[in-house]
Amino acid sequence: MRSIAPAFASALTSATLALSLSLALAAPALARAQAADSSAFPKPLAEESLPSVAKLPATWPQSWVTVHDFHFNAIVDGRVAVVDTADPVQPLKGLVRASQFANLLIAKERGELYTAETFYPRLTRGERTDAITIWDMATLQPKGEIVLPGGKRQQSVTYPHLFQFTNGGTWALVANFTPAQSVTVVDLVGRKVLGEIDLPGCSQIYPTGDRGFTSLCADGSLFSVALDANGAAASSKSVPNVQDIDKQALFSTPAMVGKTAWFVSFHGLIQGFDLSGTVAKPLPGAFSVGTAEGGMPEWRPGGWQVINADAAGKLYVLMSPYGKEGSHKDGGSEVWVVDPAKKARTLRIPLKDQTLAIALTHEAAPHLVAAQASGAIDIYDAATGAFVRTLGATVAANPILIQVP
């Protein structure tokens, strides 16, 4: 071992000297290469102060909508996405928390959003609190709340007609279910609860007249309530036999054209109601959306938000060829456009995939917004039915309701 060590040390020294010489010769070339490469790199970004929060425009563009994300995998963490349907790159403009089966109203003239929500101090247990949270439309930050009494706000899969405006948008109506049914009247401007209206056997809220609402009842009738200046019931009236519950049950979410509510039945019958007076009036002459070949077994409406309307009053109905008993929530693969004045279908729009909800933007050239069961949001030209773009599944996990400010 003593005889090998000097030879090994000598070899190691020689290798080290050779490596040092190679590095010395390569250093200038390496420096030149690094200088050339660094010139191609972008300059570092400027430092940002944190937090950095941008405001939305005071008046939202007409291509913007809200998409309610029911968030099935974490229902206590529901949310509402603010979405620009014209922006395929960054369509999500902001989020509003909407806890536990929440509902949303938009008051663009006051620059406010309202969510009717339910909270528990231990997330899923503890003393229940129902409240209307008031949000600023520009910052999407909460600016107040109105606590609702009784812990009775109806919690169900989100429908728009569980939370509605009346009295020129200054009051809100909140549906209750314990399972006794009632409606709480709330002054949004005064930030206080005004009262409660019993509603036995009836559900949903359709604003009626200047200050009132109508509900559909389990026996096929409707029930209209007119409210006084204090939010109490001034009068009420029941109108029997407005729908055949067994043969032509109506979807509970209508398309609104002014003060006319257009409902579609599970079998495709369209029925209008005049909501301009203190008592809702069924319009004469209900008619069918039409028929088509290829039904397996037949074409029927289907989805969560199954009918909507454009500014011209045309109706858009989400249709599925797989219509059968119990298929009314399955969604659809086409949208049929119907002119209620002519009582005729004018266009069929094929959709990219199974769709659960549809809405129309208020642009000069409106677009059809379609929320797929997969979470993807697709945009179509409402006039021609041509596919325009997809926003992908980027704004909501479970888009179930689209609202247009």
Kinemage of the C-alpha trace (Angstrom):
@kinemage 1
@onewidth
@group {chain A} dominant
@subgroup {mainchain}
@vectorlist {calphas} color= white
{ca met a 1} P 0.000 0.000 0.000
{ca arg a 2} L 2.922 2.380 0.814
{ca ser a 3} L 4.463 1.753 -2.638
{ca ile a 4} L 1.191 2.538 -4.500
{ca ala a 5} L 0.252 5.753 -2.693
{ca pro a 6} L 2.897 8.065 -4.238
{ca ala a 7} L 2.010 6.905 -7.765
{ca phe a 8} L -1.716 7.439 -7.103
{ca ala a 9} L -1.127 10.908 -5.669
{ca ser a 10} L 1.011 11.814 -8.704
{ca ala a 11} L -1.721 10.634 -11.113
{ca leu a 12} L -4.384 12.551 -9.209
{ca thr a 13} L -2.320 15.728 -9.329
{ca ser a 14} L -1.829 15.380 -13.087
{ca ala a 15} L -5.572 14.856 -13.668
{ca thr a 16} L -6.413 17.893 -11.568
{ca leu a 17} L -4.000 20.088 -13.495
{ca ala a 18} L -5.425 18.861 -16.807
{ca leu a 19} L -9.006 19.570 -15.701
{ca ser a 20} L -8.073 23.064 -14.489
{ca leu a 21} L -6.378 23.808 -17.814
{ca ser a 22} L -9.486 22.619 -19.746
{ca leu a 23} L -11.796 24.797 -17.659
{ca ala a 24} L -9.502 27.785 -18.110
{ca leu a 25} L -9.547 27.359 -21.884
{ca ala a 26} L -13.358 26.861 -21.961
{ca ala a 27} L -14.222 29.785 -19.666
{ca pro a 28} L -14.106 32.568 -22.316
{ca ala a 29} L -16.324 30.606 -24.701
{ca leu a 30} L -18.768 29.791 -21.899
{ca ala a 31} L -18.922 33.436 -20.855
{ca arg a 32} L -19.633 34.509 -24.430
{ca ala a 33} L -22.430 31.909 -24.738
{ca gln a 34} L -24.007 33.005 -21.441
{ca ala a 35} L -23.927 36.647 -22.525
{ca ala a 36} L -25.637 35.782 -25.817
{ca asp a 37} L -28.295 33.672 -24.094
{ca ser a 38} L -29.030 36.267 -21.418
{ca ser a 39} L -29.797 38.877 -24.044
{ca ala a 40} L -32.681 36.707 -25.254
{ca phe a 41} L -34.250 36.406 -21.801
{ca pro a 42} L -37.165 38.741 -20.937
{ca lys a 43} L -36.527 41.374 -18.331
{ca pro a 44} L -37.652 40.555 -14.772
{ca leu a 45} L -41.173 41.621 -13.903
{ca ala a 46} L -41.634 44.662 -11.731
{ca glu a 47} L -42.316 44.012 -8.068
{ca glu a 48} L -45.980 43.906 -7.081
{ca ser a 49} L -47.496 44.954 -3.802
{ca leu a 50} L -49.613 42.291 -2.138
{ca pro a 51} L -52.501 41.913 -1.901
{ca ser a 52} L -53.244 43.140 -5.424
{ca val a 53} L -56.990 43.159 -6.144
{ca ala a 54} L -58.497 44.569 -9.340
{ca lys a 55} L -61.983 46.035 -9.545
{ca leu a 56} L -64.558 45.009 -12.108
{ca pro a 57} L -66.132 47.714 -14.286
{ca ala a 58} L -68.978 49.587 -12.621
{ca thr a 59} L -71.203 48.580 -15.535
{ca trp a 60} L -70.625 45.007 -16.630
{ca pro a 61} L -70.362 44.431 -20.407
{ca gln a 62} L -73.395 42.822 -22.006
{ca ser a 63} L -71.426 39.686 -22.770
{ca trp a 64} L -71.064 39.000 -19.023
{ca val a 65} L -73.221 36.499 -17.165
{ca thr a 66} L -73.137 34.777 -13.806
{ca val a 67} L -72.844 30.999 -13.599
{ca his a 68} L -74.000 29.320 -10.410
{ca asp a 69} L -71.614 26.539 -9.447
{ca phe a 70} L -73.574 24.167 -7.237
{ca his a 71} L -70.269 22.399 -6.396
{ca phe a 72} L -71.700 18.950 -5.726
{ca asn a 73} L -68.517 17.615 -4.133
{ca ala a 74} L -68.589 20.369 -1.482
{ca ile a 75} L -72.076 21.856 -1.358
{ca val a 76} L -71.285 24.031 1.667
{ca asp a 77} L -68.734 25.769 -0.574
{ca gly a 78} L -70.961 26.788 -3.472
{ca arg a 79} L -70.053 29.836 -5.530
{ca val a 80} L -71.207 32.111 -8.333
{ca ala a 81} L -68.772 32.792 -11.176
{ca val a 82} L -68.751 36.109 -13.042
{ca val a 83} L -68.042 35.117 -16.650
{ca asp a 84} L -67.268 37.008 -19.864
{ca thr a 85} L -68.739 34.829 -22.605
{ca ala a 86} L -66.762 36.781 -25.227
{ca asp a 87} L -63.354 36.014 -23.695
{ca pro a 88} L -62.096 32.502 -24.551
{ca val a 89} L -58.701 33.135 -22.899
{ca gln a 90} L -59.687 34.379 -19.439
{ca pro a 91} L -63.487 34.121 -19.139
{ca leu a 92} L -63.541 33.969 -15.327
{ca lys a 93} L -63.625 37.519 -13.989
{ca gly a 94} L -64.361 36.788 -10.343
{ca leu a 95} L -66.157 34.599 -7.794
{ca val a 96} L -68.815 35.259 -5.182
{ca arg a 97} L -69.192 32.755 -2.376
{ca ala a 98} L -72.685 31.270 -2.235
{ca ser a 99} L -72.873 28.952 0.736
{ca gln a 100} L -75.143 25.958 1.200
{ca phe a 101} L -77.793 25.852 -1.559
{ca ala a 102} L -77.630 29.614 -2.098
{ca asn a 103} L -79.660 31.773 -4.492
{ca leu a 104} L -78.597 34.947 -6.301
{ca leu a 105} L -80.173 38.258 -7.337
{ca ile a 106} L -78.468 41.034 -9.324
{ca ala a 107} L -79.380 44.705 -8.818
{ca lys a 108} L -77.207 46.415 -11.424
{ca glu a 109} L -78.879 49.811 -10.863
{ca arg a 110} L -77.588 49.736 -7.261
{ca gly a 111} L -74.345 47.953 -8.127
{ca glu a 112} L -75.191 45.109 -5.738
{ca leu a 113} L -75.496 41.339 -5.747
{ca tyr a 114} L -77.554 39.459 -3.158
{ca thr a 115} L -77.079 35.858 -2.073
{ca ala a 116} L -79.613 34.097 0.137
{ca glu a 117} L -77.462 31.681 2.123
{ca thr a 118} L -77.347 29.324 5.098
{ca phe a 119} L -74.438 28.957 7.544
{ca tyr a 120} L -73.467 26.680 10.434
{ca pro a 121} L -70.698 27.652 12.921
{ca arg a 122} L -69.141 24.177 12.709
{ca leu a 123} L -69.519 24.042 8.917
{ca thr a 124} L -72.119 21.248 8.943
{ca arg a 125} L -73.526 21.539 12.481
{ca gly a 126} L -74.358 24.026 15.172
{ca glu a 127} L -76.922 26.792 15.315
{ca arg a 128} L -78.211 27.588 11.854
{ca thr a 129} L -78.188 31.124 10.446
{ca asp a 130} L -80.007 32.158 7.259
{ca ala a 131} L -79.014 35.491 5.763
{ca ile a 132} L -79.046 37.639 2.660
{ca thr a 133} L -75.452 38.708 1.979
{ca ile a 134} L -75.002 41.983 0.088
{ca trp a 135} L -72.051 42.128 -2.324
{ca asp a 136} L -70.487 45.020 -4.222
{ca met a 137} L -70.586 44.353 -7.982
{ca ala a 138} L -67.269 46.133 -8.610
{ca thr a 139} L -65.173 44.522 -5.868
{ca leu a 140} L -67.203 41.324 -5.255
{ca gln a 141} L -66.675 41.974 -1.537
{ca pro a 142} L -69.454 41.662 1.075
{ca lys a 143} L -70.816 45.007 2.275
{ca gly a 144} L -73.557 43.896 4.649
{ca glu a 145} L -76.124 41.249 5.475
{ca ile a 146} L -79.733 40.830 6.539
{ca val a 147} L -80.322 37.946 8.945
{ca leu a 148} L -83.472 35.952 8.168
{ca pro a 149} L -85.470 34.651 11.148
{ca gly a 150} L -86.468 31.104 11.927
{ca gly a 151} L -83.850 29.044 10.087
{ca lys a 152} L -86.422 28.133 7.454
{ca arg a 153} L -85.027 29.278 4.085
{ca gln a 154} L -85.690 26.574 1.499
{ca gln a 155} L -82.530 24.589 0.788
{ca ser a 156} L -82.738 22.696 -2.470
{ca val a 157} L -80.918 22.424 -5.755
{ca thr a 158} L -80.674 25.975 -7.023
{ca tyr a 159} L -83.682 27.392 -8.843
{ca pro a 160} L -84.018 31.101 -9.609
{ca his a 161} L -87.602 31.353 -8.371
{ca leu a 162} L -86.789 30.688 -4.733
{ca phe a 163} L -85.391 34.229 -4.384
{ca gln a 164} L -86.947 37.075 -6.372
{ca phe a 165} L -87.377 40.854 -6.498
{ca thr a 166} L -90.653 42.724 -6.133
{ca asn a 167} L -91.720 46.343 -5.478
{ca gly a 168} L -89.465 47.752 -8.188
{ca gly a 169} L -86.498 45.681 -7.076
{ca thr a 170} L -86.367 47.263 -3.609
{ca trp a 171} L -87.783 44.191 -1.840
{ca ala a 172} L -86.767 40.540 -2.014
{ca leu a 173} L -88.957 37.468 -1.600
{ca val a 174} L -87.370 34.381 -0.029
{ca ala a 175} L -88.931 30.905 -0.253
{ca asn a 176} L -89.152 28.916 3.004
{ca phe a 177} L -89.643 25.189 3.564
{ca thr a 178} L -89.763 23.441 6.952
{ca pro a 179} L -91.676 21.482 5.257
{ca ala a 180} L -94.389 24.102 5.793
{ca gln a 181} L -94.106 26.573 2.935
{ca ser a 182} L -94.028 30.358 3.211
{ca val a 183} L -92.378 33.468 1.757
{ca thr a 184} L -90.328 35.996 3.726
{ca val a 185} L -90.557 39.614 2.527
{ca val a 186} L -87.330 41.623 2.919
{ca asp a 187} L -86.662 45.336 2.430
{ca leu a 188} L -83.278 45.404 0.643
{ca val a 189} L -82.922 49.180 0.859
{ca gly a 190} L -83.858 49.412 4.536
{ca arg a 191} L -81.917 46.200 5.260
{ca lys a 192} L -84.720 44.608 7.312
{ca val a 193} L -87.282 41.807 7.302
{ca leu a 194} L -90.852 43.026 6.764
{ca gly a 195} L -92.909 39.896 7.291
{ca glu a 196} L -93.866 36.400 6.215
{ca ile a 197} L -96.675 35.067 4.002
{ca asp a 198} L -98.000 31.523 4.532
{ca leu a 199} L -98.100 29.487 1.347
{ca pro a 200} L -99.611 26.059 2.097
{ca gly a 201} L -99.237 23.551 -0.723
{ca cys a 202} L -97.643 26.015 -3.164
{ca ser a 203} L -94.056 26.699 -4.194
{ca gln a 204} L -91.787 28.954 -6.276
{ca ile a 205} L -92.015 32.745 -6.520
{ca tyr a 206} L -93.007 34.599 -9.707
{ca pro a 207} L -93.147 38.404 -9.249
{ca thr a 208} L -96.652 39.611 -10.117
{ca gly a 209} L -97.978 43.132 -10.553
{ca asp a 210} L -96.172 46.057 -8.972
{ca arg a 211} L -95.861 44.473 -5.528
{ca gly a 212} L -96.740 40.821 -5.227
{ca phe a 213} L -96.031 37.285 -6.360
{ca thr a 214} L -97.598 34.101 -7.699
{ca ser a 215} L -96.844 30.481 -6.817
{ca leu a 216} L -97.803 27.184 -8.449
{ca cys a 217} L -99.675 24.721 -6.259
{ca ala a 218} L -99.690 20.933 -5.962
{ca asp a 219} L -103.358 20.649 -6.982
{ca gly a 220} L -102.723 22.281 -10.383
{ca ser a 221} L -103.835 25.772 -9.342
{ca leu a 222} L -101.910 29.009 -8.938
{ca phe a 223} L -101.997 31.366 -5.980
{ca ser a 224} L -101.399 35.135 -6.338
{ca val a 225} L -100.661 37.479 -3.430
{ca ala a 226} L -100.672 41.288 -3.541
{ca leu a 227} L -98.599 43.002 -0.830
{ca asp a 228} L -99.301 46.277 0.952
{ca ala a 229} L -96.769 49.041 1.660
{ca asn a 230} L -95.645 47.242 4.827
{ca gly a 231} L -94.984 43.892 3.130
{ca ala a 232} L -98.103 42.163 4.473
{ca ala a 233} L -100.687 40.381 2.325
{ca ala a 234} L -103.252 42.910 1.090
{ca ser a 235} L -105.185 40.379 -1.006
{ca ser a 236} L -104.845 36.918 -2.443
{ca lys a 237} L -106.596 34.745 -4.979
{ca ser a 238} L -106.408 31.160 -6.185
{ca val a 239} L -106.928 30.273 -9.864
{ca pro a 240} L -107.738 26.562 -10.327
{ca asn a 241} L -106.704 24.122 -13.044
{ca val a 242} L -103.896 26.064 -14.685
{ca gln a 243} L -101.879 22.909 -15.321
{ca asp a 244} L -102.472 19.168 -15.556
{ca ile a 245} L -100.068 17.850 -12.932
{ca asp a 246} L -100.416 14.233 -14.095
{ca lys a 247} L -100.191 14.689 -17.880
{ca gln a 248} L -98.574 18.079 -18.586
{ca ala a 249} L -96.639 19.077 -15.451
{ca leu a 250} L -94.750 22.327 -15.994
{ca phe a 251} L -91.072 22.912 -15.360
{ca ser a 252} L -90.908 25.452 -12.537
{ca thr a 253} L -88.444 27.854 -14.210
{ca pro a 254} L -90.096 29.909 -16.990
{ca ala a 255} L -88.691 32.166 -19.696
{ca met a 256} L -89.576 35.772 -18.893
{ca val a 257} L -90.557 38.165 -21.696
{ca gly a 258} L -91.505 41.400 -19.996
{ca lys a 259} L -94.347 40.499 -17.636
{ca thr a 260} L -95.173 37.258 -19.465
{ca ala a 261} L -93.883 33.991 -18.050
{ca trp a 262} L -93.561 31.200 -20.614
{ca phe a 263} L -93.498 27.712 -19.064
{ca val a 264} L -92.853 24.438 -20.869
{ca ser a 265} L -94.218 21.083 -19.730
{ca phe a 266} L -92.397 17.771 -19.431
{ca his a 267} L -93.998 16.792 -22.774
{ca gly a 268} L -93.227 20.013 -24.629
{ca leu a 269} L -96.447 22.013 -24.186
{ca ile a 270} L -95.796 25.771 -23.891
{ca gln a 271} L -98.117 27.765 -21.636
{ca gly a 272} L -97.949 31.515 -21.033
{ca phe a 273} L -99.031 33.464 -17.950
{ca asp a 274} L -99.667 37.199 -17.771
{ca leu a 275} L -98.072 38.464 -14.532
{ca ser a 276} L -98.737 42.170 -15.077
{ca gly a 277} L -101.782 42.397 -12.784
{ca thr a 278} L -102.278 41.541 -9.145
{ca val a 279} L -103.526 38.064 -10.144
{ca ala a 280} L -101.698 35.891 -12.685
{ca lys a 281} L -103.748 34.971 -15.776
{ca pro a 282} L -103.126 31.927 -17.976
{ca leu a 283} L -102.900 32.964 -21.620
{ca pro a 284} L -105.218 31.148 -24.049
{ca gly a 285} L -103.851 28.881 -26.740
{ca ala a 286} L -101.130 26.660 -25.236
{ca phe a 287} L -99.095 25.063 -28.017
{ca ser a 288} L -96.420 22.415 -28.623
{ca val a 289} L -92.717 22.967 -29.272
{ca gly a 290} L -93.132 20.542 -32.176
{ca thr a 291} L -91.883 17.080 -33.038
{ca ala a 292} L -88.930 15.602 -34.915
{ca glu a 293} L -87.615 12.298 -36.182
{ca gly a 294} L -84.995 10.353 -34.253
{ca gly a 295} L -86.603 10.265 -30.844
{ca met a 296} L -85.557 7.296 -28.702
{ca pro a 297} L -88.367 7.003 -27.752
{ca glu a 298} L -89.325 10.681 -28.215
{ca trp a 299} L -88.093 14.268 -28.065
{ca arg a 300} L -88.864 15.999 -24.762
{ca pro a 301} L -87.564 19.034 -22.869
{ca gly a 302} L -84.924 18.241 -20.273
{ca gly a 303} L -82.484 20.015 -17.987
{ca trp a 304} L -82.275 22.285 -14.934
{ca gln a 305} L -82.704 25.567 -16.787
{ca val a 306} L -84.711 24.248 -19.687
{ca ile a 307} L -86.322 27.331 -21.263
{ca asn a 308} L -85.165 30.903 -21.811
{ca ala a 309} L -85.914 33.895 -24.046
{ca asp a 310} L -84.111 36.584 -26.023
{ca ala a 311} L -84.906 40.297 -26.110
{ca ala a 312} L -87.092 39.800 -29.192
{ca gly a 313} L -89.336 37.387 -27.285
{ca lys a 314} L -88.290 34.152 -28.995
{ca leu a 315} L -88.208 31.103 -26.748
{ca tyr a 316} L -85.304 28.649 -26.534
{ca val a 317} L -86.100 25.161 -25.242
{ca leu a 318} L -83.503 22.536 -24.293
{ca met a 319} L -84.530 19.238 -25.907
{ca ser a 320} L -83.438 15.595 -25.662
{ca pro a 321} L -84.285 12.706 -28.043
{ca tyr a 322} L -84.215 10.308 -25.099
{ca gly a 323} L -87.384 11.670 -23.511
{ca lys a 324} L -89.264 9.280 -21.260
{ca glu a 325} L -90.818 9.163 -17.809
{ca gly a 326} L -88.292 10.620 -15.372
{ca ser a 327} L -85.942 12.110 -17.995
{ca his a 328} L -86.912 15.745 -17.375
{ca lys a 329} L -83.687 16.567 -15.459
{ca asp a 330} L -81.276 14.679 -17.725
{ca gly a 331} L -80.414 17.604 -19.982
{ca gly a 332} L -80.596 17.929 -23.757
{ca ser a 333} L -78.567 17.780 -26.968
{ca glu a 334} L -80.448 20.416 -29.012
{ca val a 335} L -82.090 23.793 -28.474
{ca trp a 336} L -85.354 24.406 -30.325
{ca val a 337} L -86.204 28.040 -31.005
{ca val a 338} L -89.918 28.826 -30.897
{ca asp a 339} L -91.798 31.972 -31.922
{ca pro a 340} L -94.740 32.264 -29.486
{ca ala a 341} L -96.518 34.766 -31.761
{ca lys a 342} L -96.535 32.238 -34.618
{ca lys a 343} L -96.696 29.226 -32.269
{ca ala a 344} L -94.101 27.548 -34.429
{ca arg a 345} L -90.525 26.308 -34.218
{ca thr a 346} L -88.137 28.432 -36.291
{ca leu a 347} L -84.726 26.838 -35.673
{ca arg a 348} L -83.002 23.764 -34.267
{ca ile a 349} L -79.560 24.275 -32.722
{ca pro a 350} L -77.427 21.136 -32.252
{ca leu a 351} L -75.261 21.276 -29.143
{ca lys a 352} L -71.746 19.921 -28.676
{ca asp a 353} L -72.656 17.742 -25.703
{ca gln a 354} L -75.304 16.967 -23.107
{ca thr a 355} L -76.376 20.342 -21.681
{ca leu a 356} L -78.169 21.203 -18.423
{ca ala a 357} L -78.769 24.973 -18.597
{ca ile a 358} L -79.217 27.650 -21.265
{ca ala a 359} L -79.456 31.448 -21.284
{ca leu a 360} L -79.295 34.351 -23.757
{ca thr a 361} L -76.972 37.338 -23.435
{ca his a 362} L -78.315 40.877 -23.813
{ca glu a 363} L -75.829 41.834 -26.528
{ca ala a 364} L -76.993 43.564 -29.708
{ca ala a 365} L -76.351 40.232 -31.432
{ca pro a 366} L -77.297 37.830 -28.606
{ca his a 367} L -75.454 34.621 -27.899
{ca leu a 368} L -76.816 31.374 -26.521
{ca val a 369} L -74.848 30.243 -23.465
{ca ala a 370} L -74.997 26.490 -22.822
{ca ala a 371} L -73.677 24.803 -19.664
{ca gln a 372} L -72.768 21.148 -20.191
{ca ala a 373} L -73.098 18.379 -17.632
{ca ser a 374} L -69.295 18.037 -17.896
{ca gly a 375} L -68.834 21.621 -16.666
{ca ala a 376} L -67.900 23.082 -20.044
{ca ile a 377} L -69.550 26.330 -21.180
{ca asp a 378} L -70.248 26.697 -24.924
{ca ile a 379} L -71.302 29.805 -26.837
{ca tyr a 380} L -73.530 29.814 -29.958
{ca asp a 381} L -74.847 32.485 -32.293
{ca ala a 382} L -78.490 32.790 -31.198
{ca ala a 383} L -79.674 33.961 -34.640
{ca thr a 384} L -78.108 31.159 -36.707
{ca gly a 385} L -77.304 28.479 -34.149
{ca ala a 386} L -73.671 28.409 -35.295
{ca phe a 387} L -71.107 27.301 -32.727
{ca val a 388} L -68.909 30.287 -31.795
{ca arg a 389} L -66.501 29.164 -29.067
{ca thr a 390} L -66.081 27.075 -25.961
{ca leu a 391} L -64.932 28.416 -22.615
{ca gly a 392} L -64.128 24.868 -21.539
{ca ala a 393} L -64.661 23.603 -18.011
{ca thr a 394} L -62.826 26.606 -16.601
{ca val a 395} L -65.368 28.618 -14.609
{ca ala a 396} L -67.421 26.115 -12.581
{ca ala a 397} L -67.308 22.499 -11.468
{ca asn a 398} L -71.095 22.036 -11.692
{ca pro a 399} L -72.686 24.894 -13.660
{ca ile a 400} L -76.394 24.556 -13.016
{ca leu a 401} L -77.883 28.021 -13.542
{ca ile a 402} L -76.950 30.972 -15.775
{ca gln a 403} L -78.209 34.462 -14.932
{ca val a 404} L -77.895 37.521 -17.157
{ca pro a 405} L -77.661 40.919 -15.422
